Amino acid sequence: MQLYRYNGQLVRLTMDDGEELVVQPLEYENQEEGTYRVRSFTSGQRSKFDTVIILNEDQVAAVDILPEEIKSGIALTLSYVPDIRQAYEIMKGAKLPSKVSFGRIDRDDNSEKGDNAMYAVELFFNDAVERSVRLIWRELHELGISSTMYGIEEQRPHITVAVYNEIGQVEQLLEKVEAFMAKRDKLRLNFDVVGTFPTTRTLFASPTVTQELLRFHADYYAQCGGDWAASVSPLYIPGGWNPHCTLAIKLTDDQLRQAMAHVVPNFMPIAGETVELGVVKLHWQEGSCVRSPLVRAYRFR
């Protein structure tokens, strides 16, 4: 398979052993030997995400050109590459556990049977922003594209600040969040980007990332992150946080194309503000969140 025909494009390669790679062909490494340099956006047997690797053209069984929307989503992901060193600096001095235990957490909504449960801390919006997001959820549902967000009971449009995979006594977290939110001013938000997380097939709206928003996020972890550091999802810690409001998740290739084709032409920037910081309990069944009831909300000034 001659990869030079696809230079600069985003393509999916199917290798002769069945492995699929999302790559951007660059140039020949050795034309006589048929080896080619590509930029890979897949973590797998042959590569890690965003690395340049060398492939043998003879091992490529098929090439599929991916839509421009996927390329835009990867570009957005790359623009927010986590700064791990910054994350360590922010968490420096936090009270971390001296022991770590490993086990399996049952996510099939058995949280009521034990003491530990999964919680998230979320930013909630003013009515105009919430209505705009709910409208997109409903349209994707009614068009038969995706009901992944529309179908989660008790869920509000939000930006996730933190996810705790396991908390025993949620009252301690509530006390921390209440103290953190004392005299907090509202955050201005301007949702002006629609993008994707390609690896999780997520479609989202993203606000302009301001210093005000990043400062709020860093302050939260400085005051509330340390006690449950071993339980916090690394996707949301400072240096690895991509603030976004999810529009649809777990999409197939066709669903992602359909969702982008519907949302992007109709999307207008949404200006608003935060009104509450809420703690919600996440209920799971068969690997998917099915309920997100509010435990407590704290209003901004």
C-alpha positions in Angstrom: 0.0 0.0 0.0 1.6 3.3 -1.1 1.3 5.7 1.8 2.7 8.8 0.0 -0.7 9.2 -1.6 -2.0 10.1 1.8 0.7 12.5 3.0 -0.6 15.1 5.5 -4.1 13.4 5.7 -5.5 11.7 8.7 -6.1 8.1 7.9 -7.0 4.8 9.6 -4.6 2.0 8.7 -5.7 -1.6 9.0 -2.5 -3.7 9.3 -2.1 -7.3 8.1 -2.4 -8.6 11.7 -5.7 -6.8 12.2 -4.4 -3.9 14.3 -5.9 -0.5 13.4 -3.8 2.7 13.6 -4.9 6.3 13.2 -1.9 8.1 11.6 -0.8 11.0 9.5 1.7 9.8 6.8 4.8 12.0 6.6 7.6 10.7 4.3 9.6 7.7 3.2 12.1 6.4 5.7 13.6 4.1 3.0 11.8 4.0 -0.3 13.6 0.9 -1.6 12.7 -1.0 1.5 9.1 0.4 1.5 9.4 1.8 5.0 7.4 5.0 5.8 7.4 7.5 8.6 4.0 8.3 10.1 2.7 10.3 13.0 0.6 8.0 15.1 -2.4 9.0 17.2 -3.0 5.4 18.5 -1.7 3.7 21.7 -1.2 0.1 20.9 1.3 -2.6 20.0 3.2 -0.5 17.5 3.1 3.0 19.0 2.0 5.5 21.7 -0.2 8.5 21.2 1.4 11.3 19.2 4.6 9.6 18.3 6.4 9.2 15.0 6.9 5.6 14.0 8.2 3.7 11.0 5.9 1.2 9.2 6.4 -1.2 6.4 4.0 -0.5 3.5 3.7 -4.2 2.8 2.1 -4.7 6.2 -0.7 -2.3 5.5 -3.9 -4.1 4.4 -6.2 -1.1 4.0 -6.3 2.7 4.2 -9.4 4.7 5.1 -9.4 8.6 5.0 -11.0 9.9 8.2 -13.4 12.9 8.1 -12.1 16.4 8.8 -14.1 16.6 12.0 -11.9 13.8 13.5 -8.7 15.7 12.6 -10.1 18.8 14.2 -10.9 16.8 17.4 -7.3 15.4 17.6 -5.9 18.9 17.1 -8.0 20.1 20.0 -6.8 17.2 22.1 -3.2 18.0 21.3 -3.6 21.6 22.2 -4.5 20.5 25.8 -1.7 18.0 26.3 -1.4 17.4 30.1 1.5 19.0 31.8 2.4 16.3 34.3 5.1 18.4 35.9 2.7 21.2 36.6 0.3 18.7 38.1 2.9 17.4 40.5 3.8 21.0 41.5 0.2 21.8 42.4 -0.2 18.6 44.4 3.1 19.1 46.2 2.5 19.2 50.0 -0.9 17.5 49.7 -1.7 14.8 52.3 -1.1 11.7 50.2 -1.7 8.1 51.5 1.3 6.1 52.6 -0.3 2.8 51.5 -2.0 1.8 48.3 -4.4 -1.1 47.9 -5.7 -2.6 44.7 -9.0 -4.2 44.1 -12.0 -4.2 41.8 -14.8 -1.7 42.2 -18.2 -3.0 41.1 -19.8 -0.4 38.9 -23.1 -2.2 38.4 -24.9 0.1 40.8 -24.1 -1.9 43.9 -22.8 1.2 45.7 -25.8 1.2 48.1 -24.6 -2.2 49.4 -21.3 -0.9 50.8 -19.8 2.3 52.3 -17.8 3.4 49.2 -19.3 5.1 46.2 -18.3 7.2 43.2 -18.8 10.9 43.2 -18.2 13.8 40.9 -17.8 17.6 41.5 -19.4 19.6 38.7 -19.8 23.2 37.6 -23.5 24.0 36.8 -24.5 26.8 34.4 -27.1 29.6 34.2 -30.5 28.8 32.6 -29.6 30.0 29.1 -26.6 27.8 28.8 -28.3 24.8 30.4 -31.2 25.1 27.9 -28.9 25.2 25.0 -27.0 22.1 26.0 -30.3 20.2 26.8 -31.6 21.1 23.4 -28.6 19.5 21.7 -29.0 16.4 23.9 -32.7 16.1 22.9 -32.0 16.7 19.2 -29.3 14.0 19.1 -31.8 11.7 20.9 -34.8 12.5 18.6 -32.7 12.1 15.5 -31.7 8.6 16.6 -28.0 9.5 16.7 -27.2 9.2 20.4 -29.1 9.1 23.7 -26.1 8.7 25.9 -26.5 12.1 27.6 -30.2 12.5 27.2 -30.8 9.2 28.9 -28.9 9.7 32.1 -31.4 10.3 34.9 -31.2 13.5 37.0 -28.2 14.8 35.1 -27.6 18.5 34.5 -25.3 20.0 31.8 -22.0 20.6 33.5 -18.2 20.9 33.4 -16.6 18.2 35.6 -14.0 19.5 38.0 -13.2 16.2 39.8 -14.2 12.5 39.8 -13.6 10.4 42.9 -13.6 6.8 42.1 -14.1 5.7 45.7 -15.2 7.7 48.8 -16.4 6.3 52.1 -17.7 9.2 54.0 -19.1 11.8 51.6 -19.8 14.2 54.4 -16.1 15.0 54.7 -16.0 15.9 51.0 -19.1 18.1 51.4 -17.5 20.0 54.3 -14.4 20.6 52.2 -16.4 21.8 49.2 -18.5 24.1 51.4 -15.5 25.8 52.8 -13.9 26.1 49.4 -17.0 27.8 47.9 -17.3 30.4 50.7 -17.4 33.8 48.9 -16.6 32.4 45.4 -17.6 34.7 42.6 -19.2 33.4 39.4 -17.0 32.3 36.5 -17.7 33.7 33.1 -18.0 31.1 30.4 -18.0 31.4 26.6 -18.5 28.1 24.8 -17.1 28.7 21.4 -15.6 25.3 20.4 -17.1 22.0 19.4 -14.6 19.1 19.5 -14.1 15.4 20.1 -12.0 13.1 22.2 -11.2 10.5 19.5 -10.2 7.7 21.8 -13.4 7.8 23.8 -15.6 8.9 20.9 -16.9 11.9 22.9 -18.5 15.0 21.4 -18.3 18.1 23.5 -18.6 21.9 23.7 -15.6 23.6 25.2 -15.4 27.0 26.8 -12.5 29.5 26.2 -9.9 28.4 28.8 -9.3 31.6 30.9 -6.9 32.2 33.7 -9.9 32.7 35.9 -11.2 29.2 35.2 -7.7 27.5 35.6 -7.2 29.4 38.9 -10.5 28.1 40.2 -9.6 24.6 39.3 -6.1 24.7 40.8 -7.6 26.3 44.0 -10.1 23.5 44.3 -7.4 20.8 44.2 -5.2 22.7 46.6 -8.0 22.8 49.1 -10.0 19.6 48.4 -7.8 17.2 46.5 -5.3 16.0 49.0 -7.4 13.9 51.3 -8.6 11.6 48.4 -5.6 11.9 46.1 -5.4 8.2 45.5 -9.1 8.1 44.4 -9.1 11.2 42.1 -9.3 10.4 38.4 -6.1 11.7 36.7 -8.2 13.0 33.8 -9.3 16.0 35.9 -6.3 17.0 37.9 -4.4 20.2 37.2 -2.2 19.8 34.2 -4.4 17.1 32.7 -7.8 18.9 32.7 -9.7 19.6 29.5 -12.7 21.6 30.7 -15.7 20.6 28.5 -19.4 20.0 28.5 -20.2 16.6 27.1 -22.8 16.4 24.3 -22.5 12.7 23.5 -20.3 9.8 24.4 -19.3 6.3 23.2 -20.2 7.1 19.6 -19.5 4.8 16.7 -17.7 6.3 13.6 -21.0 6.8 11.9 -22.6 8.3 14.9 -19.7 10.7 15.4 -19.9 11.9 11.8 -23.7 12.3 12.1 -23.4 14.2 15.4 -20.8 16.5 14.0 -22.8 17.1 10.8 -25.8 18.1 12.9 -24.2 20.1 15.7 -21.5 22.1 14.0 -23.6 23.9 11.3 -26.2 24.8 13.9 -23.8 25.7 16.7 -23.5 29.3 17.9 -21.2 30.5 20.7 -22.9 30.2 24.1 -22.1 32.9 26.7 -23.0 32.4 30.3 -21.7 31.9 33.8 -21.4 29.3 36.6 -24.2 29.4 39.2 -23.4 26.4 41.4 -20.7 23.8 42.2 -22.4 20.5 42.8 -21.5 17.2 44.2 -23.2 14.3 42.5 -23.3 10.6 43.0 -22.6 8.4 40.0 -24.7 5.2 39.5 -23.4 2.7 36.9 -24.8 -0.3 35.1 -22.9 -2.4 32.6 -20.1 0.1 32.2 -22.3 3.2 31.7 -23.5 5.9 34.0 -27.3 5.7 34.3 -28.1 8.2 37.1 -26.4 11.3 38.4 -28.4 12.6 41.4 -27.4 15.7 43.2 -26.1 15.3 46.7 -25.5 19.0 47.4 -25.0 22.2 45.5 -23.1 25.4 46.6 -24.0 28.7 44.9 -21.5 31.2 43.6 -21.9 34.8 44.8 
